[in-house]
Amino acid sequence: MIEKIPSPNKGFKLEWQLTAKNTTFSWMKLYQWIHYYLDENGWGDLQTGKDNYETFHSDVENPDGTKNQLYWFRASKFPLGGGAGYLKLYFKMDMQTTRVQTKEVMHKGNKIKLDNGEFKFTTTFWFAEERDADTGEKSEWNTNKTLKFFKHKFWKRINPVPIKACKGELAKYSDEMYNYIQMYTGIIPQTGPKEYFTELKGTGE
């Protein structure tokens, strides 16, 4: 079953865009870290709830041997702060590379192969109200226009705490990913010696 992702334009959302030009790092390691980060924080793909986050992938080779690539990540999860199943968090990222090529650099006396080019990340975190989602409920509370209106108002009144927690949780994920990608791609300086992030953060791989 394909889950229809709700529009982020109907409520609270966090959006950002990062573009790293003429930079060199391990593109595959960053790709793996995004998978790792989503896994560790309980996100699931829209179809199976597991880790098949990519919904689209394009890889085009240019005449000069460089590549233009496009990856779409989509994920969702229920918030940690409750919400009685009425709230759900969503994440989408479009990752685009332009004229990426392999580049050899010397690191600790050894030659290593990294990726050089332009990398663009367009990202949105948001939450949606999932009242009676997938319950099949056909009561008058859902079919009668007047009752539906009062149900919505009642829900808003009794759930300010989980809604606030939702926003805080999304801000945490957004800030962590934003800051990590900035440091990884060299938009901001890495702390300590430059290691090109040859190990995935926290995994030792």
VOPAGU-2260 file (C-alpha; in pm, 1 decimal, decimal comma):
REM VOPAGU-2260
SITE   aa  ch    i         X         Y         Z
SITE  MET   A    0       0,0       0,0       0,0
SITE  ILE   A    1     131,0     345,1     -90,9
SITE  GLU   A    2      76,1     606,1     177,8
SITE  LYS   A    3     -22,1     948,6      49,3
SITE  ILE   A    4     213,1    1197,2     208,3
SITE  PRO   A    5      23,8    1501,4     342,3
SITE  SER   A    6     115,3    1849,8     223,8
SITE  PRO   A    7     360,5    2035,3     448,9
SITE  ASN   A    8     190,8    2362,6     355,8
SITE  LYS   A    9    -108,8    2312,5     585,1
SITE  GLY   A   10      63,8    2357,4     919,7
SITE  PHE   A   11     390,2    2374,2    1111,9
SITE  LYS   A   12     702,4    2295,4     908,8
SITE  LEU   A   13    1077,9    2346,6     914,6
SITE  GLU   A   14    1250,9    2398,8     581,1
SITE  TRP   A   15    1612,2    2454,6     480,6
SITE  GLN   A   16    1837,2    2429,6     178,9
SITE  LEU   A   17    2211,8    2376,9     167,8
SITE  THR   A   18    2436,7    2400,9    -138,9
SITE  ALA   A   19    2803,4    2298,3    -121,0
SITE  LYS   A   20    3000,6    2394,7    -431,6
SITE  ASN   A   21    3336,7    2258,0    -546,7
SITE  THR   A   22    3377,4    2053,7    -231,0
SITE  THR   A   23    3535,6    1712,4    -171,4
SITE  PHE   A   24    3412,0    1438,7      64,5
SITE  SER   A   25    3281,6    1082,2      62,4
SITE  TRP   A   26    2934,4    1109,6     -90,8
SITE  MET   A   27    2858,1     744,7     -10,9
SITE  LYS   A   28    2945,6     790,2     357,3
SITE  LEU   A   29    2710,2    1086,8     384,8
SITE  TYR   A   30    2438,3     887,8     209,1
SITE  GLN   A   31    2492,5     603,5     458,7
SITE  TRP   A   32    2487,0     843,7     753,2
SITE  ILE   A   33    2143,9     978,6     650,8
SITE  HIS   A   34    2015,0     619,0     649,1
SITE  TYR   A   35    2178,1     554,6     986,2
SITE  TYR   A   36    2037,7     873,3    1138,1
SITE  LEU   A   37    1680,7     798,1    1027,3
SITE  ASP   A   38    1708,0     438,1    1152,8
SITE  GLU   A   39    1843,6     540,2    1492,5
SITE  ASN   A   40    1566,5     793,9    1545,6
SITE  GLY   A   41    1278,5     562,3    1462,0
SITE  TRP   A   42    1185,0     683,0    1114,2
SITE  GLY   A   43    1035,6     444,5     858,4
SITE  ASP   A   44     962,5     458,0     487,7
SITE  LEU   A   45     612,8     543,6     369,2
SITE  GLN   A   46     529,6     198,4     231,7
SITE  THR   A   47     665,3     -63,1     472,5
SITE  GLY   A   48     768,1     139,9     776,6
SITE  LYS   A   49    1122,9       4,1     739,6
SITE  ASP   A   50    1432,5     160,8     582,1
SITE  ASN   A   51    1345,4     189,9     213,0
SITE  TYR   A   52    1356,7     567,0     230,1
SITE  GLU   A   53    1442,0     639,7    -134,0
SITE  THR   A   54    1136,0     698,6    -351,0
SITE  PHE   A   55    1330,3     815,6    -656,5
SITE  HIS   A   56    1684,8     786,5    -790,4
SITE  SER   A   57    1832,5     929,0   -1111,0
SITE  ASP   A   58    2195,0     890,0   -1225,5
SITE  VAL   A   59    2302,5    1058,5   -1551,6
SITE  GLU   A   60    2658,2    1055,8   -1686,5
SITE  ASN   A   61    2773,3    1368,8   -1867,5
SITE  PRO   A   62    2993,2    1364,2   -2182,2
SITE  ASP   A   63    3296,9    1462,6   -1974,2
SITE  GLY   A   64    3251,8    1165,2   -1738,9
SITE  THR   A   65    3102,5    1361,2   -1447,5
SITE  LYS   A   66    2761,6    1270,1   -1308,2
SITE  ASN   A   67    2438,5    1447,9   -1225,7
SITE  GLN   A   68    2235,0    1260,1    -965,3
SITE  LEU   A   69    1904,0    1302,9    -786,6
SITE  TYR   A   70    1783,9    1117,2    -475,7
SITE  TRP   A   71    1448,8    1161,5    -302,5
SITE  PHE   A   72    1418,8    1056,1      61,3
SITE  ARG   A   73    1073,7    1028,8     223,2
SITE  ALA   A   74    1002,1     905,3     577,7
SITE  SER   A   75     748,4     925,6     860,0
SITE  LYS   A   76     716,4     832,1    1227,0
SITE  PHE   A   77     492,7     876,4    1527,3
SITE  PRO   A   78     619,8    1136,9    1775,8
SITE  LEU   A   79     787,7    1042,5    2101,1
SITE  GLY   A   80     566,9    1279,8    2300,6
SITE  GLY   A   81     237,8    1101,2    2243,7
SITE  GLY   A   82     -65,4    1240,2    2068,5
SITE  ALA   A   83    -292,1     936,3    2098,3
SITE  GLY   A   84    -206,8     831,4    1743,3
SITE  TYR   A   85    -344,1    1156,7    1605,2
SITE  LEU   A   86      -7,4    1308,0    1514,7
SITE  LYS   A   87     255,7    1193,1    1269,4
SITE  LEU   A   88     592,5    1338,9    1172,1
SITE  TYR   A   89     714,1    1356,3     812,3
SITE  PHE   A   90    1050,0    1413,1     647,0
SITE  LYS   A   91    1149,7    1470,4     287,4
SITE  MET   A   92    1484,2    1551,0     130,8
SITE  ASP   A   93    1577,5    1601,9    -232,7
SITE  MET   A   94    1952,9    1553,4    -279,3
SITE  GLN   A   95    2093,8    1674,4    -610,5
SITE  THR   A   96    2451,4    1647,9    -735,8
SITE  THR   A   97    2593,4    1838,5   -1033,0
SITE  ARG   A   98    2906,7    1742,4   -1227,4
SITE  VAL   A   99    3034,8    1507,3    -958,8
SITE  GLN   A  100    3359,8    1325,2   -1027,6
SITE  THR   A  101    3603,6    1103,9    -838,0
SITE  LYS   A  102    3904,4    1283,8    -696,5
SITE  GLU   A  103    4213,7    1131,1    -535,1
SITE  VAL   A  104    4358,1    1310,5    -233,9
SITE  MET   A  105    4647,6    1231,6      -2,3
SITE  HIS   A  106    4539,4    1158,2     352,8
SITE  LYS   A  107    4778,5    1037,2     623,9
SITE  GLY   A  108    5026,4     929,4     357,9
SITE  ASN   A  109    4772,5     732,5     156,5
SITE  LYS   A  110    4571,4     807,5    -155,6
SITE  ILE   A  111    4196,0     791,2    -100,2
SITE  LYS   A  112    3913,7     838,2    -351,0
SITE  LEU   A  113    3651,5    1099,3    -268,9
SITE  ASP   A  114    3381,2    1284,5    -460,7
SITE  ASN   A  115    3409,5    1639,5    -588,8
SITE  GLY   A  116    3135,1    1860,3    -731,3
SITE  GLU   A  117    2826,9    2055,2    -632,6
SITE  PHE   A  118    2579,2    1910,8    -381,4
SITE  LYS   A  119    2235,8    2052,8    -299,5
SITE  PHE   A  120    2005,7    1943,2     -15,8
SITE  THR   A  121    1643,1    2063,8      -3,0
SITE  THR   A  122    1478,5    1946,1     318,1
SITE  THR   A  123    1145,3    1974,0     502,3
SITE  PHE   A  124    1034,9    1839,4     842,5
SITE  TRP   A  125     667,8    1874,9     939,5
SITE  PHE   A  126     381,9    1705,8    1122,9
SITE  ALA   A  127      26,0    1625,5    1024,2
SITE  GLU   A  128    -287,9    1559,2    1225,3
SITE  GLU   A  129    -397,2    1205,5    1148,1
SITE  ARG   A  130    -739,1    1196,9    1310,9
SITE  ASP   A  131    -887,9     848,6    1269,3
SITE  ALA   A  132    -626,7     759,7    1007,3
SITE  ASP   A  133    -657,1     396,8     893,4
SITE  THR   A  134    -925,6     320,3    1155,9
SITE  GLY   A  135   -1213,2     279,5     911,3
SITE  GLU   A  136   -1433,1     461,5    1158,4
SITE  LYS   A  137   -1763,4     572,6    1001,4
SITE  SER   A  138   -1933,8     727,8    1301,4
SITE  GLU   A  139   -2126,2    1052,2    1288,6
SITE  TRP   A  140   -1824,4    1225,3    1440,9
SITE  ASN   A  141   -1655,8    1174,8    1103,7
SITE  THR   A  142   -1947,9    1198,1     861,6
SITE  ASN   A  143   -2157,1    1479,8    1009,3
SITE  LYS   A  144   -2009,4    1821,5     918,2
SITE  THR   A  145   -2116,1    1988,1    1242,8
SITE  LEU   A  146   -1984,6    1708,6    1462,1
SITE  LYS   A  147   -1659,5    1694,6    1265,0
SITE  PHE   A  148   -1608,2    2065,1    1332,8
SITE  PHE   A  149   -1657,5    2027,2    1708,4
SITE  LYS   A  150   -1442,1    1714,9    1717,9
SITE  HIS   A  151   -1157,2    1910,1    1561,9
SITE  LYS   A  152   -1196,4    2200,1    1808,1
SITE  PHE   A  153   -1211,2    1958,7    2103,4
SITE  TRP   A  154    -898,7    1778,9    1989,6
SITE  LYS   A  155    -709,3    2108,7    1959,3
SITE  ARG   A  156    -810,4    2202,5    2313,6
SITE  ILE   A  157    -695,1    1883,0    2485,7
SITE  ASN   A  158    -373,5    1828,8    2289,5
SITE  PRO   A  159    -157,7    2145,5    2315,1
SITE  VAL   A  160     113,5    1954,3    2505,8
SITE  PRO   A  161     178,4    1680,4    2245,1
SITE  ILE   A  162     159,4    1938,9    1966,1
SITE  LYS   A  163     426,8    2146,9    2138,0
SITE  ALA   A  164     636,7    1833,6    2193,8
SITE  CYS   A  165     598,3    1749,2    1823,4
SITE  LYS   A  166     741,5    2083,7    1722,2
SITE  GLY   A  167    1034,5    2043,5    1961,3
SITE  GLU   A  168    1111,0    1694,6    1834,1
SITE  LEU   A  169    1107,5    1811,9    1472,9
SITE  ALA   A  170    1336,9    2103,6    1559,8
SITE  LYS   A  171    1585,5    1859,6    1714,0
SITE  TYR   A  172    1596,4    1638,1    1404,5
SITE  SER   A  173    1615,9    1936,5    1170,0
SITE  ASP   A  174    1897,8    2106,7    1362,4
SITE  GLU   A  175    2103,0    1789,3    1399,2
SITE  MET   A  176    2083,4    1700,8    1030,2
SITE  TYR   A  177    2141,9    2059,0     917,6
SITE  ASN   A  178    2451,9    2101,2    1133,0
SITE  TYR   A  179    2598,0    1760,5    1044,5
SITE  ILE   A  180    2561,8    1808,8     668,1
SITE  GLN   A  181    2717,5    2155,7     692,8
SITE  MET   A  182    3020,6    2017,1     873,4
SITE  TYR   A  183    3048,1    1703,5     659,7
SITE  THR   A  184    3044,5    1890,0     328,1
SITE  GLY   A  185    3281,4    2161,8     448,2
SITE  ILE   A  186    3028,2    2446,9     450,1
SITE  ILE   A  187    3148,8    2509,8     804,8
SITE  PRO   A  188    3490,4    2394,7     933,6
SITE  GLN   A  189    3519,8    2050,7    1086,3
SITE  THR   A  190    3638,2    2039,5    1445,2
SITE  GLY   A  191    3975,2    1874,7    1496,6
SITE  PRO   A  192    4186,8    1719,2    1219,9
SITE  LYS   A  193    4019,9    1663,3     883,3
SITE  GLU   A  194    3929,5    1293,6     868,4
SITE  TYR   A  195    3690,1    1304,5     570,4
SITE  PHE   A  196    3447,7    1118,3     796,7
SITE  THR   A  197    3586,4     781,1     696,3
SITE  GLU   A  198    3379,6     624,4     975,6
SITE  LEU   A  199    3007,4     652,2    1017,4
SITE  LYS   A  200    2920,1     858,0    1319,9
SITE  GLY   A  201    2864,3     632,0    1616,3
SITE  THR   A  202    2893,2     301,2    1431,4
SITE  GLY   A  203    3268,4     243,6    1404,3
SITE  GLU   A  204    3228,4     108,1    1051,7
